[in-house]
Amino acid sequence: MEQLLRRTWAEIDLDALAHNYQTIARRVGEGTKVLGVVKADAYGHGALHVARTLEELGAGYLAVSSLDEARELRTAGISLPILILGHTPEQYVPQLLAYDITQAVTCEAKAVAYNEVARTCGQKLKIHIKVDTGMSRLGYLCAGSHFQTGVEGILHACSLPWLEAEGIFTHFAVSDEPDKPESVDFTRRQFDLFLRVIAALEERGQRFALRHCANSGAVVNFPREMALDMVRPGIILYGCGDGAAELGLRPVMALKTTVSTIKILDPGSAVSYGLLYRTAGRERVGVLPIGYADGLLRSLSNRCAFYTADGFAPLRGRICMDMCMVDLTGKEHVQVGSEVEIFGSHSSVDKLAAQAGTIPYELTCAVSKRVPRLFLRRGKVVGTELRMYL
Ligand SMILES: *Cc1c(COP(=O)(O)O)cnc(C)c1O
């Protein structure tokens, strides 16, 4: 293999992933399975390596958002059960069956359509029923006056002969806001409603092997209370998001680049498109080969600083498509070729996300296909991936 270009790259620390997984598994206790959410290419970390690592660690399930994502894992030999959280058009049911994928069922119309196609295939489709307890996204509406029709709808889906109802789940809207009493209250009410729906179904003889609701927020804030049969952490597996640091979780991704050029600018020089930044004095400015096409959001222009061997270097001027500029004045240890951490263990992605006015999910997902992923174990590269050549 040709040597991978070390322009800008993402290091994926599989030991940190293992540490995070084990911490989460201990936190929720032995009777509870852990489903690893690996949708969106494992939040930009590389779904294959992440899924393989989770499989080795003993995870009980994986979740993705689409059939393509599920197929990618199966084709690569992942044998863990995989749940598709999002929509699959009914004409793809034969593929769900062929690849042994579990599908979320979110309403009556889909249950009926899936059942019909599964019948023509002569094979039962494994499903998890999704209950809408207040997020108002996907799932059987069960709040307030919808309770009885919701329960009846779910019972009907479960009675269809070509569907096998293995699980039931719901999703929380504000479980990651422990400091807001109204959010804690809302989450408790969602959980309560979920339990009441399950109880009503059980009364009618419908039981589920896997009842699950806890996303990262709930694993952090209501670990035992809301664990049930399985938890569904995403962001905290990757060592970021609210509460990750307090649990001692470690960031899995480090986004790194190198200094490509350094120049000494005269006082009053304008930097980058729009000439928005002007040097106060003589400034030693470095050009970094990372821009918004690599996933460095342009909204971070002039609003952040990156970690170098000589401390934090403030970003100067607008972020371009392929490059950005930083102030290296007084940082004599930083030379052309020196490494710069955009985010990682020295400077958290959570902090950078806050500076961009967004959440860490968006920053790790944004790391683009031209940024190679280097997978590390014990500090050694054990795999590389560059999506551009696929
Ligand atoms: C994305 C997702 C999760 C994981 O959410 P995190 O906040 O990353 O833990 C869990 N469940 C569902 C249904 C999701 O869509």
The ligand as a MOL file (V3000), in Angstrom:
LIG
                    3D

  0  0  0     0  0            999 V3000
M  V30 BEGIN CTAB
M  V30 COUNTS 15 15 0 0 0
M  V30 BEGIN ATOM
M  V30 1 C -28.7820 8.4280 17.6720 0
M  V30 2 C -29.6770 7.6620 18.5520 0
M  V30 3 C -29.2110 7.1760 19.7790 0
M  V30 4 C -27.8820 7.5510 20.3700 0
M  V30 5 O -27.9460 8.8880 20.8340 0
M  V30 6 P -26.7290 9.4910 21.6730 0
M  V30 7 O -27.2480 10.8050 22.1380 0
M  V30 8 O -25.5880 9.6230 20.7250 0
M  V30 9 O -26.4610 8.5400 22.7520 0
M  V30 10 C -30.0500 6.3350 20.5020 0
M  V30 11 N -31.2700 6.0140 20.0370 0
M  V30 12 C -31.7710 6.5050 18.8770 0
M  V30 13 C -33.1370 6.1290 18.4450 0
M  V30 14 C -30.9920 7.3490 18.1020 0
M  V30 15 O -31.4820 7.8320 16.9590 0
M  V30 END ATOM
M  V30 BEGIN BOND
M  V30 1 1 1 2
M  V30 2 1 2 3
M  V30 3 2 2 14
M  V30 4 1 3 4
M  V30 5 2 3 10
M  V30 6 1 4 5
M  V30 7 1 5 6
M  V30 8 2 6 7
M  V30 9 1 6 8
M  V30 10 1 6 9
M  V30 11 1 10 11
M  V30 12 2 11 12
M  V30 13 1 12 13
M  V30 14 1 12 14
M  V30 15 1 14 15
M  V30 END BOND
M  V30 END CTAB
M  END
